[in-house]
Amino acid sequence: MIINLKVNIFVAIEKINDLCGSKVNFYSVRLESAEVNEFYDFLDRMEDIPECSDDLNNLVEWLDKI
């Protein structure tokens, strides 16, 4: 038995102004039903996990350097 569900999920592409510089712009998608884009949602979820703190800080620092 094969079940084929067709679901329309609409997203908006948003510029992440906190990380954009003179040479690079970063973007993320925001689901139609969400209050924040996927990048900030990821950061919010990872901040609650203490063992991810160093990795999360490194990620943001590297994105900032790019």
N, C-alpha and C positions, 0 to 999 in steps of 0.2 A: 504494500500500500504506500503510495506517495501522496504526501500532503503538500500542496503548493500554496503558500500564503503570499499574497501581494500586499505589501505594506508601503505606503508612502510616508517617508520621514523627511521633513523639510529642515534644512539647516541654513544658517547664515555664516558667511565667512567674515571674521572680525580681525582687525589688525590689533596686535598686542603692543600698544604704545609704550608700555614700560620697558620693552626690550628692543625697540626699534632704534637704529642709529643712522649715521650718515650713509652707510653702504648697504645695510641689510634691513629688511622689514620682516617681521615674524607675524604669522597669521594662525588662527585657530578656528575651528568650527563651533558653532553654538546650535544645539538642537532647538527646534521651534518651542518645545515645552520647557526648556531650561532657562534659569535665571543668569547663569554664567557660562562662558565658553568652556570647552573641554580642557584647555590648558590650565585655567584657574581652578576648575573642578579637580583636576589631578593634583595640583599643588595643595589644595585644601584637604584632600583625602590623605595625602602623604605626610602632611604636617602632624597628623594625629598618630603617626607611627614613629615612636622614638628611635628605633633602630635604622630608620631611613633618613634621619636628620642630616647626617654628613653627606650622604649621596645626593640628597635633594639640594643642599647648599652648593655642592660642586656642580650640579647640573645648571643651576641658575647662574652661577659665576661663569661657566663656560659659554652659556648662551649670551650672556652680557658681553663677553670678550669678542664673540663672533660679530 
